[in-house]
Amino acid sequence: MSAMMKKRKRQVSKEDVALTISSSVGEYGENSGTLPIDLMVEILSRVPAKSAARFRCVSNDWNSLLRSPYLTNLFLKRSSARPRLLITFQAEGKWSFFSSPEYLISEQNSNLVVVDNHMDVPKDYSFGVCVPVCGLMCTSNEWVLSRKRDARMMICNPSTGQFKSLPKVRSCRGNVITYIGYNPIEKQYKVLCMTIREKPFKFKAEEHQVLTLGTGKLKWRMLECSVDHYPYYHSSICINGVLFYLAMKSESKEYMTVSFHMKDENFMFIPNQDLLSTLINYKGRLGGIRHKSFGFMDGGDVGFELWILDVINQKWIRSIHVLPPMWKDVVAETRVYFVGIIGSCEVVFSPFVKSDPFYIFHLDMKSNSITRVEIKGTGPLEGQAVYTFVNHIENVNLIM
């Protein structure tokens, strides 16, 4: 079947493909082209996102079909069942994005994964990045960019290679922290940002603003927040239309997790017993990781705490996982951070810095075994800060 599809691909030219697309989404009927429109939708919803993005250039009809909400939503639904590992870092004056199917990390205890290059962002952008949400990523802060005249944060789709500058945040502050979230009910992306006041012992977020993608002209809108707090922008997660991030109350210095509901645009505050290092999606529930060396782990660690939020009682439930003895030898002196969980019990750790060769670490909590996985395809570069993400979803949605 694969050979037949490749042969057909070689035989069908740009001029041979003619589609007549119904103007009503979902009301696809027969057409006068080489394939019925419903079969075309079925095929295109299964191809890689990068290929689907290129197919827009075939003709105006293909472009209309690939931009239709019906197809983009179908593609997103199917790609959710095949999440990917995503790696990005800045080198040689550009940001590069790489990914690979996530299952390759855990199947048959693989020791080698080859990644594909998706896109390179021009050197004008210099930033940290938020955790990707339904295929899109956003810059996480603007304090580096703020030194430039007319600096902009950016949102991008690594799968399609598209990126777009966001409007400049209205603020007299130099530091801006940003998060991206997605409401699956309304199928809507929003970017939340806060300007930061950093006086001695007076750290807090101010000027809370939100921007909705896909609404024509992009514009920041001011929000009200009842609790003064300082966000730790290194960790966030979006689950079922709710964005969560770690923070500390400005006055009491108490640790907490802040939830921002994408639909209603309101804030809620969940107390923490201590500062968690990473927020995770644990089987559809909010979870967190805590360990003795906040921010990183190495071969000297013996375990970590897994915290799961009891939503009804708004309390955290703690469990302790003891690392296998071989952890000390496999990880050794490499400083790694907790990336996230794939499947139901498989943890991925990544170094903070790019090396050659470059490794990530896969921990199966059920069997309590650790595997070092070499990542090939990112080039021989080393020494750069590297961002690694799991559960990345390919998305053919255009950034509007």
C-alpha positions in Angstrom: 0.0 0.0 0.0 2.9 2.3 0.9 4.6 1.6 -2.4 1.4 2.3 -4.4 0.9 5.6 -2.6 4.5 6.7 -3.4 4.0 5.7 -7.0 0.8 7.7 -7.2 2.5 10.7 -5.6 5.1 10.6 -8.4 2.5 10.3 -11.1 0.1 13.0 -9.9 1.3 16.5 -10.8 0.2 19.9 -9.5 -2.0 20.4 -12.6 -3.6 16.9 -12.3 -5.2 17.7 -9.0 -8.5 19.5 -9.3 -10.9 19.7 -6.4 -14.3 21.4 -6.0 -14.8 22.2 -2.3 -18.1 22.8 -0.7 -18.4 26.2 0.9 -20.1 24.6 4.0 -17.6 22.9 6.3 -18.5 19.3 6.8 -20.8 19.1 3.8 -18.3 17.5 1.5 -19.7 15.7 -1.5 -18.4 14.1 -4.7 -16.1 16.2 -7.0 -14.9 16.1 -10.5 -11.2 15.6 -9.6 -9.2 12.5 -9.4 -10.3 11.6 -5.8 -13.5 12.2 -3.9 -13.2 15.0 -1.4 -14.0 12.9 1.6 -11.1 10.6 0.7 -8.8 13.6 0.3 -9.8 14.8 3.8 -9.1 11.3 5.2 -5.7 11.2 3.5 -4.6 14.7 4.4 -5.7 14.2 8.1 -3.1 11.5 8.4 0.0 13.0 6.7 2.7 14.8 8.7 1.9 18.4 9.5 5.0 19.7 7.6 3.8 17.9 4.5 0.2 19.2 4.9 1.6 22.8 5.2 3.5 22.3 1.9 0.5 20.9 0.2 -1.2 24.3 0.5 0.9 25.5 -2.4 -0.5 22.9 -4.8 -3.6 24.9 -5.7 -6.2 27.3 -4.3 -8.5 24.4 -3.7 -6.0 22.5 -1.7 -5.2 25.6 0.3 -8.9 26.1 1.1 -9.3 22.5 2.1 -6.2 22.5 4.4 -7.3 25.7 6.1 -10.9 24.5 6.7 -11.8 24.2 10.4 -13.2 20.7 9.7 -9.8 19.3 8.5 -7.7 21.2 11.0 -9.8 19.9 13.9 -9.7 16.4 12.5 -5.9 16.5 12.1 -5.5 17.8 15.7 -7.7 15.0 17.1 -5.7 12.3 15.3 -2.3 13.8 16.1 -3.3 13.9 19.8 -3.1 10.1 19.7 0.5 10.2 18.4 2.3 12.8 20.5 5.9 13.8 19.8 9.1 14.7 21.6 10.1 18.3 20.8 13.6 19.8 21.2 14.6 23.4 20.6 17.7 25.5 21.2 19.5 28.6 19.8 22.7 28.3 17.9 24.5 30.1 15.0 22.1 33.0 15.3 18.9 31.1 14.9 16.4 29.0 16.9 16.0 25.4 15.6 13.1 23.0 16.3 13.3 19.2 16.1 10.9 16.5 16.9 10.3 12.7 16.8 7.5 10.3 17.6 7.3 9.9 21.3 6.7 6.2 21.3 10.3 5.7 20.0 11.6 6.7 23.4 9.9 3.9 25.3 9.3 1.0 22.8 11.7 -1.9 23.2 14.0 0.2 25.5 15.3 2.2 22.5 18.8 3.7 23.0 18.7 5.9 19.9 16.1 8.3 18.5 16.6 10.3 15.3 14.7 13.6 15.1 13.5 15.7 12.2 14.2 19.4 11.8 11.0 21.4 11.6 11.9 25.1 11.4 14.5 27.7 12.1 13.5 31.1 13.5 15.5 34.2 12.5 18.2 35.5 14.8 16.2 38.6 15.6 14.4 36.6 18.2 16.2 35.7 21.4 14.0 34.1 24.1 13.0 31.3 26.4 9.9 29.3 25.3 6.7 28.2 27.1 5.5 24.6 27.2 3.8 24.0 23.8 0.0 23.8 23.9 -1.9 21.9 21.2 1.0 22.4 18.7 1.7 26.1 19.3 4.5 27.7 21.3 5.1 31.2 22.6 8.1 33.1 24.0 8.1 33.0 27.8 9.5 36.4 28.6 10.6 39.7 27.1 13.3 40.9 29.4 16.0 40.2 26.8 14.0 41.6 24.0 13.1 44.7 25.9 16.6 46.0 25.4 15.8 46.4 21.7 13.7 49.2 20.2 10.3 47.8 19.1 10.9 44.4 20.6 8.3 41.7 20.1 7.4 38.3 21.6 6.6 35.6 19.1 4.3 32.6 18.7 5.1 29.8 16.4 3.9 26.4 15.0 7.0 24.2 14.8 5.1 21.6 12.6 4.2 24.0 9.8 7.2 26.3 10.1 5.0 29.4 10.7 5.9 32.1 13.2 4.3 35.5 14.0 5.3 38.5 16.1 2.8 39.5 18.8 1.9 43.1 19.5 4.2 44.9 21.9 2.9 44.6 25.5 1.8 47.9 26.9 4.0 48.4 30.0 6.6 50.6 31.5 8.3 47.5 33.0 11.2 45.7 31.4 10.3 42.2 32.4 7.3 40.4 30.9 6.3 36.8 31.6 4.1 35.0 29.1 2.1 31.8 29.0 0.0 30.2 26.2 -3.2 28.2 26.8 -5.9 26.5 24.8 -9.7 26.1 25.3 -10.7 22.8 23.6 -14.4 23.6 23.8 -14.2 26.9 21.9 -11.1 25.7 20.1 -9.4 29.0 21.0 -5.8 29.9 21.9 -5.0 32.7 24.3 -1.7 34.3 25.5 -1.5 35.5 29.1 1.2 37.9 30.1 2.2 39.8 33.2 4.6 42.6 33.7 7.0 42.1 36.6 8.0 44.6 39.3 11.3 43.5 40.8 12.2 45.8 43.8 14.2 44.2 46.6 11.8 41.9 48.5 8.9 43.3 46.5 8.6 40.9 43.6 5.1 40.8 42.1 3.2 40.6 38.8 1.4 43.6 37.5 -0.6 44.6 34.5 -2.2 41.2 33.7 -3.1 41.1 30.0 -4.6 38.5 27.7 -4.6 38.2 23.9 -6.9 36.0 21.8 -5.5 34.4 18.6 -7.7 34.1 15.5 -9.7 37.2 16.1 -8.3 39.4 13.3 -6.2 42.2 14.6 -4.3 41.0 17.7 -4.8 43.2 20.8 -3.9 42.9 24.5 -6.7 43.3 27.0 -6.3 44.2 30.6 -7.4 41.8 33.4 -8.0 42.0 37.1 -6.2 39.8 39.5 -7.2 39.8 43.2 -4.0 38.3 44.7 -0.5 39.9 44.4 1.9 37.1 43.4 5.2 36.5 41.7 5.1 33.7 38.9 7.9 31.2 38.4 7.9 31.2 34.7 9.9 28.0 34.2 6.9 25.7 34.8 3.4 25.8 33.4 0.8 23.3 32.0 -2.5 23.6 30.3 -5.1 20.9 31.0 -8.7 20.9 29.6 -8.8 24.7 29.1 -7.2 25.6 32.4 -3.7 27.1 32.5 -1.6 26.4 35.6 1.6 28.0 36.7 3.7 28.1 39.9 3.9 31.3 41.9 4.6 32.8 45.3 2.4 35.3 47.2 4.1 38.7 47.3 3.3 39.5 50.9 3.3 36.2 52.8 5.9 34.4 50.5 3.6 31.3 50.5 4.0 29.0 47.6 1.0 28.3 45.4 -0.2 27.1 42.0 -2.3 29.7 40.0 -5.0 28.5 37.7 -6.2 30.7 34.9 -9.4 29.6 33.2 -9.2 30.2 29.5 -12.9 30.7 28.9 -13.9 32.9 31.8 -10.4 34.6 32.1 -10.4 34.4 35.9 -7.7 33.4 38.4 -7.9 30.9 41.2 -5.2 30.1 43.7 -4.2 26.6 45.1 -1.9 26.5 48.2 1.2 24.4 48.0 3.0 22.9 51.0 6.3 23.6 49.3 7.6 24.9 46.0 7.2 22.3 43.3 9.9 22.2 40.5 7.7 21.1 37.6 3.9 21.0 36.9 2.8 18.0 34.8 -0.3 16.5 33.3 -0.7 13.2 35.2 -3.5 11.1 33.5 -5.5 14.3 32.8 -5.0 15.6 36.4 -2.7 18.4 37.6 0.4 17.0 39.1 3.8 18.3 40.3 7.3 17.1 41.0 9.5 18.0 44.0 13.0 16.9 44.8 15.8 18.0 47.1 17.7 20.1 44.5 15.1 22.5 43.2 15.4 22.9 39.5 17.7 20.1 38.6 18.7 16.5 39.5 21.9 14.4 38.9 23.3 11.0 39.8 23.4 12.0 43.5 19.7 12.1 43.8 17.9 9.1 45.3 14.3 9.9 44.6 11.6 12.5 44.0 8.1 13.3 45.3 5.1 13.1 43.0 2.2 15.4 44.0 -1.3 15.0 42.5 -4.1 17.6 43.1 -7.3 16.4 44.6 -9.6 18.8 42.7 -12.6 18.4 45.0 -10.8 19.2 48.2 -8.2 21.4 46.6 -5.4 19.5 48.4 -2.3 17.8 47.2 -1.7 14.1 47.6 2.0 13.1 47.9 3.8 9.9 46.9 7.5 9.1 46.9 9.4 7.4 44.1 12.8 5.9 44.9 15.1 5.9 41.9 16.8 2.6 40.8 20.4 2.0 41.9 21.6 2.3 38.3 20.4 5.9 38.2 23.7 7.0 39.8 25.8 5.4 37.0 23.5 6.2 34.0 23.0 9.9 34.9 26.2 10.4 36.7 27.2 14.1 36.9 24.8 15.2 34.1 22.4 17.9 35.4 18.9 17.1 34.2 15.4 18.4 34.8 12.1 16.7 34.9 10.5 17.2 31.4 7.2 15.3 31.9 5.4 12.0 31.8 4.6 10.0 28.7 2.0 7.3 28.8 0.9 6.6 32.4 4.2 6.0 34.2 7.2 6.9 32.0 9.2 9.9 33.0 11.5 11.8 30.7 14.5 13.8 32.0 16.6 16.2 29.8 19.9 18.0 30.4 19.8 21.8 30.6 22.7 22.2 28.1 23.1 20.8 24.6 26.0 18.3 24.2 27.5 16.2 21.5 26.4 13.5 21.7 23.1 14.6 23.2 21.2 12.3 25.6 17.8 12.3 27.4 16.8 9.8 30.1 13.8 7.6 30.2 12.5 6.3 33.6 9.8 3.6 33.7 8.3 4.0 37.1 6.5 0.7 36.9 9.6 -1.4 36.4 11.8 1.3 38.0 14.4 1.1 35.2 16.3 3.9 33.6 17.5 4.1 30.0 19.8 6.7 28.4 18.6 7.6 24.9 20.8 9.3 22.4 19.1 12.0 20.3 20.6 12.2 16.8 19.8 14.8 14.1 20.3 18.0 16.0 23.8 18.6 14.7 27.2 18.6 16.4 26.6 21.8 18.4 27.0 22.0 22.1 26.9 24.4 25.0 23.6 26.0 24.3 20.6 26.0 26.6 18.2 23.3 25.4 14.4 23.1 25.9 12.9 19.6 25.7 9.2 18.9 25.8 7.0 15.8 25.7 3.4 15.3 24.5 3.8 17.8 21.7 1.0 17.6 19.1 1.3 18.3 15.5 -1.1 21.0 14.3 -1.8 22.3 10.8 -3.7 25.3 12.1 -2.4 28.6 10.8 -1.5 31.4 13.2 -3.9 34.2 12.6 
